[in-house]
Amino acid sequence: MNCQISVGLCGAHNTIGFIDKHNHEMTSYKTRCPGLISIVTRRQNLLDAFAVGSDGRVYTAAWLPGDNAFRGWWKIGRTDLEVPPCSTATAVSRSENNLDVFVTGIDGRVYTAAWEPSNGGSAWRGWWPVANLKAQPGSPVSAVSRSANKLDIFVAGADGKVWTAAWRPSDGSNRFRGWWRVGRR
């Protein structure tokens, strides 16, 4: 099926919808939050959506081949992580069928959770803090996988400077390295 995904702000609601090749809306979902919705593909024809709810929890929904609607919303990871309601969750696929999601908690620390099929396919692991940097609670985190199984994340710290941290399995510790300041200003 050829379709496009559209994400937009409609009043106080975010909407996620599919439009088919004939420009007919197939399905639409609304959240009560004006925060950003992150969409990532972990494999061809699979889409995963991520959002922070009005309850301060992080949720995901999925679209699989043959579906005519998203499945979800499911809470990610342990439920004791507190994120400012309606803030932003950022997701990235570091390799086929591996997902990582990032948020900044109400304590100003950046947290991550991970999903992979070897976890049984239905369980998220995490939330873990990424080192000790402090940012403004709810600050958006940017994430990129520059090659398979290598992650780089960026966030504006509480000091107003941009900081980055990196992860790769060959480090052996299974933790992020960093934080390093980006630029000199």
Stockholm file with secondary structure:
# STOCKHOLM 1.0

chainA/1-185         MNCQISVGLCGAHNTIGFIDKHNHEMTSYKTRCPGLISIVTRRQNLLDAFAVGSDGRVYTAAWLPGDNAFRGWWKIGRTDLEVPPCSTATAVSRSENNLDVFVTGIDGRVYTAAWEPSNGGSAWRGWWPVANLKAQPGSPVSAVSRSANKLDIFVAGADGKVWTAAWRPSDGSNRFRGWWRVGRR
#=GR chainA/1-185 SS CCEEEEEEEETTEEEEEEEETTSCEEEEEEESCCSCCEEEEEETTEEEEEEECTTSCEEEEEECTTCSSCEEEEECSCTTCCCCTTCCCEEEEEETTEEEEEEECTTSCEEEEEECGGGTSSCCEEEEECTTCCBCTTCCCEEEEEETTEEEEEEEBTTSCEEEEEECGGGSSCSCEEEEECSCC
#=GC SS_cons         CCEEEEEEEETTEEEEEEEETTSCEEEEEEESCCSCCEEEEEETTEEEEEEECTTSCEEEEEECTTCSSCEEEEECSCTTCCCCTTCCCEEEEEETTEEEEEEECTTSCEEEEEECGGGTSSCCEEEEECTTCCBCTTCCCEEEEEETTEEEEEEEBTTSCEEEEEECGGGSSCSCEEEEECSCC
//
